[in-house]
Amino acid sequence: MGQEAEALSPFGVITKGPTIDDLPPEARQFLEQRGTLRHYREGEAVQRHLVMPDHASWVQAGRIKSMVVHPDGSEQHGGWVMPSELFGVYNMLLQCPSRTTLVVVTERATLVHFSRSLLLEMMAAMPEVTVGIAIGLGRRIQQLHDVIDISGPRSLADQLRVVLVWLVKNHGIPARDGSIELWVSQHDIAAGVGASRQRVHLELQNLRDLGEVDLAYRKIIIRPKFFQHLEPLADPRPRP
């Protein structure tokens, strides 16, 4: 799994939450000097559902999986938190419990933790920090709206197409032949559509038989034929 995550980095995977790059350079130095550096291993939870975080975090290395927990206790795969991204800022500022569980999915992850008082001090000293965090949180809200849309009243086949489009837009790695690689397991996709892995596997096999996808170990290749069913403006593939 670690090698898969490392393969994502050079391709500029889109990060949807607030990032360190949204903040002025002085903020990066401030957090490096005054934050708390922590190292985590694969499988460790760095944020838990319904727990009030006492710090926010900046991911310096590694990849973290986000699981949205619904009121009935069901979980839905909500994407990944990637290097440079900040998380926990919203919950810490509003002092409200987290709605998600975040788990490290690479062999190692390096995070910088910072408290609410430290963040407020930084925001008071550097007004640009407030603007950067607001922009990043706006992106995060849009991502959550996408997750809600995936859960809408559709057939499983249609939900699967929606979640594949969302993954392509947010985490796809483009190939020269117009295909898109997704380093994602069928278990994660099943969590994304709220169905069993067996049912999702059958639907993916149907797409494979239609020539729209290829299936590999923890990887799905979305073929150009898949995008022929989409409206031109909805095609999520990056343009040259």
C-alpha positions as CSV (number, residue, x, y, z in Angstrom):
1,M,0.0,0.0,0.0
2,G,2.9,2.4,0.7
3,Q,4.3,2.1,-2.8
4,E,0.8,2.8,-4.2
5,A,0.5,6.1,-2.2
6,E,4.0,7.1,-3.1
7,A,3.2,6.7,-6.8
8,L,0.4,9.3,-6.4
9,S,2.6,12.1,-5.3
10,P,4.4,13.1,-8.6
11,F,1.1,13.4,-10.5
12,G,-0.2,16.3,-8.6
13,V,-3.2,14.6,-7.0
14,I,-5.9,17.2,-6.2
15,T,-6.2,18.0,-2.5
16,K,-9.6,19.4,-1.5
17,G,-9.1,20.7,2.0
18,P,-7.0,23.6,3.4
19,T,-3.3,23.1,2.6
20,I,-0.1,24.6,3.9
21,D,0.2,26.2,0.4
22,D,-2.9,28.2,1.0
23,L,-1.0,30.0,3.8
24,P,1.9,32.5,3.6
25,P,5.4,31.1,3.8
26,E,5.8,32.6,7.3
27,A,3.0,30.3,8.5
28,R,4.8,27.2,7.4
29,Q,7.9,28.3,9.3
30,F,5.7,29.2,12.3
31,L,4.2,25.7,12.5
32,E,7.5,24.0,11.9
33,Q,9.0,25.8,14.8
34,R,6.1,25.7,17.3
35,G,4.0,22.7,16.3
36,T,4.5,19.2,17.5
37,L,6.0,16.7,15.1
38,R,4.5,13.2,15.3
39,H,5.1,9.9,13.3
40,Y,2.4,7.3,12.7
41,R,2.3,3.8,11.3
42,E,-0.1,2.2,8.9
43,G,-3.5,1.5,10.4
44,E,-3.3,4.1,13.2
45,A,-6.2,6.5,13.5
46,V,-5.2,10.2,13.6
47,Q,-8.8,11.5,14.1
48,R,-11.9,9.6,15.4
49,H,-15.6,10.0,14.8
50,L,-17.4,11.9,17.6
51,V,-14.1,12.8,19.3
52,M,-13.4,16.5,20.0
53,P,-10.0,17.2,18.6
54,D,-7.6,19.2,20.8
55,H,-5.4,20.0,17.8
56,A,-5.4,20.3,14.1
57,S,-2.7,18.7,11.9
58,W,-0.6,19.3,8.8
59,V,0.3,16.2,6.8
60,Q,4.0,16.4,5.8
61,A,4.3,12.8,4.5
62,G,2.0,9.8,4.0
63,R,-1.6,9.3,3.0
64,I,-4.7,9.2,5.2
65,K,-8.0,7.7,4.3
66,S,-11.2,9.6,5.4
67,M,-14.3,7.6,6.4
68,V,-17.5,9.6,6.7
69,V,-19.6,8.2,9.5
70,H,-23.4,8.6,9.0
71,P,-25.9,8.9,11.9
72,D,-26.9,5.3,11.5
73,G,-23.3,4.2,12.0
74,S,-22.6,3.3,8.4
75,E,-19.3,4.4,6.9
76,Q,-18.7,6.0,3.5
77,H,-15.3,6.4,1.9
78,G,-14.7,10.1,1.6
79,G,-11.3,10.2,-0.2
80,W,-7.8,10.8,1.1
81,V,-5.9,13.4,3.0
82,M,-2.7,14.0,1.1
83,P,0.7,15.6,1.9
84,S,0.5,19.4,2.4
85,E,-3.1,19.2,3.6
86,L,-4.4,20.5,6.9
87,F,-7.2,18.7,8.7
88,G,-9.1,19.2,12.0
89,V,-9.1,23.0,11.6
90,Y,-12.9,23.3,11.3
91,N,-13.6,21.0,14.3
92,M,-11.0,22.6,16.5
93,L,-12.0,26.2,15.7
94,L,-15.7,25.5,16.4
95,Q,-14.9,23.0,19.2
96,C,-17.2,20.4,17.8
97,P,-16.6,16.6,17.5
98,S,-15.4,15.1,14.2
99,R,-17.8,13.5,11.8
100,T,-15.1,11.4,10.2
101,T,-12.5,8.8,11.1
102,L,-9.0,9.3,9.6
103,V,-6.7,6.3,9.3
104,V,-3.1,6.2,8.0
105,V,-2.9,3.9,4.9
106,T,0.8,4.2,4.1
107,E,3.6,2.5,5.9
108,R,4.4,5.7,7.7
109,A,2.9,9.2,8.0
110,T,4.4,12.4,9.4
111,L,2.2,15.1,10.9
112,V,2.6,18.4,12.6
113,H,0.0,19.0,15.3
114,F,-0.9,22.5,16.5
115,S,-3.3,23.7,19.1
116,R,-6.3,26.0,18.8
117,S,-4.5,28.7,20.8
118,L,-1.5,28.4,18.5
119,L,-3.7,28.7,15.4
120,L,-5.5,31.8,16.7
121,E,-2.1,33.4,17.6
122,M,-0.9,32.7,14.0
123,M,-4.1,34.1,12.5
124,A,-3.8,37.3,14.6
125,A,-0.2,37.8,13.6
126,M,-0.8,36.9,9.9
127,P,-4.3,37.9,8.5
128,E,-3.5,36.1,5.3
129,V,-3.8,32.8,7.2
130,T,-7.5,33.4,7.9
131,V,-8.2,34.0,4.2
132,G,-6.2,30.9,3.2
133,I,-8.0,28.7,5.7
134,A,-11.4,30.0,4.5
135,I,-10.6,29.2,0.9
136,G,-9.5,25.7,1.9
137,L,-12.6,25.0,4.0
138,G,-14.7,26.1,1.0
139,R,-13.1,23.4,-1.1
140,R,-13.7,20.9,1.7
141,I,-17.4,21.8,1.8
142,Q,-17.7,21.3,-2.0
143,Q,-16.1,17.9,-1.5
144,L,-18.6,16.9,1.2
145,H,-21.4,18.0,-1.2
146,D,-20.0,15.6,-3.8
147,V,-20.1,12.8,-1.2
148,I,-23.7,13.6,-0.4
149,D,-24.6,13.6,-4.1
150,I,-23.1,10.2,-4.5
151,S,-25.5,8.9,-1.8
152,G,-28.5,10.2,-3.8
153,P,-31.4,8.0,-5.0
154,R,-29.8,6.1,-7.9
155,S,-29.4,2.5,-9.0
156,L,-26.1,0.9,-7.8
157,A,-24.8,1.0,-11.4
158,D,-25.4,4.7,-11.6
159,Q,-24.0,5.3,-8.1
160,L,-20.9,3.4,-9.1
161,R,-20.4,5.6,-12.2
162,V,-20.9,8.8,-10.0
163,V,-18.3,7.6,-7.5
164,L,-15.8,6.6,-10.2
165,V,-16.2,10.1,-11.8
166,W,-15.6,11.7,-8.4
167,L,-12.5,9.6,-7.9
168,V,-11.2,10.4,-11.3
169,K,-11.7,14.2,-10.7
170,N,-10.1,14.1,-7.3
171,H,-7.5,11.4,-7.4
172,G,-7.0,10.1,-11.0
173,I,-3.7,9.7,-12.6
174,P,-3.9,10.4,-16.3
175,A,-2.2,8.1,-18.9
176,R,-1.2,9.0,-22.4
177,D,-3.9,6.9,-24.1
178,G,-6.7,8.8,-22.3
179,S,-7.2,6.3,-19.6
180,I,-7.1,7.2,-15.9
181,E,-5.5,5.1,-13.1
182,L,-7.2,4.9,-9.7
183,W,-5.2,3.5,-6.9
184,V,-8.2,2.5,-4.9
185,S,-9.5,-0.9,-3.7
186,Q,-12.9,-2.3,-4.4
187,H,-13.6,-2.2,-0.7
188,D,-13.1,1.6,-0.7
189,I,-15.5,1.9,-3.7
190,A,-18.1,-0.3,-1.9
191,A,-17.8,2.0,1.1
192,G,-18.3,5.0,-1.2
193,V,-21.6,3.7,-2.6
194,G,-22.9,2.0,0.5
195,A,-23.1,-1.5,-1.0
196,S,-21.3,-4.8,-0.4
197,R,-18.0,-5.5,-2.0
198,Q,-19.5,-8.5,-3.8
199,R,-22.2,-6.4,-5.5
200,V,-19.7,-3.7,-6.4
201,H,-17.4,-6.3,-7.9
202,L,-20.2,-7.6,-10.1
203,E,-21.0,-4.1,-11.4
204,L,-17.3,-3.5,-12.1
205,Q,-17.1,-6.8,-14.0
206,N,-20.0,-5.5,-16.1
207,L,-18.0,-2.3,-16.9
208,R,-15.0,-4.5,-17.6
209,D,-17.0,-6.6,-20.1
210,L,-18.2,-3.4,-21.8
211,G,-14.6,-2.3,-22.2
212,E,-14.9,0.7,-19.9
213,V,-12.6,-0.4,-17.1
214,D,-9.8,-2.8,-16.3
215,L,-9.4,-4.4,-12.9
216,A,-6.1,-5.0,-11.1
217,Y,-5.0,-5.4,-7.5
218,R,-6.1,-2.3,-5.6
219,K,-6.2,-0.4,-8.9
220,I,-8.8,0.3,-11.5
221,I,-8.0,1.7,-14.9
222,I,-10.8,3.8,-16.4
223,R,-10.7,3.4,-20.2
224,P,-11.7,6.2,-22.6
225,K,-14.9,4.4,-23.5
226,F,-16.2,5.0,-19.9
227,F,-16.2,8.8,-20.6
228,Q,-18.3,8.5,-23.8
229,H,-21.4,8.1,-21.5
230,L,-20.7,11.5,-19.9
231,E,-21.8,14.9,-21.0
232,P,-18.8,16.8,-22.5
233,L,-18.9,19.4,-19.7
234,A,-19.0,16.7,-17.1
235,D,-16.0,14.8,-18.3
236,P,-13.6,14.9,-15.3
237,R,-10.4,14.1,-17.2
238,P,-7.8,16.9,-17.1
239,R,-7.4,18.8,-20.3
240,P,-4.0,19.3,-21.9
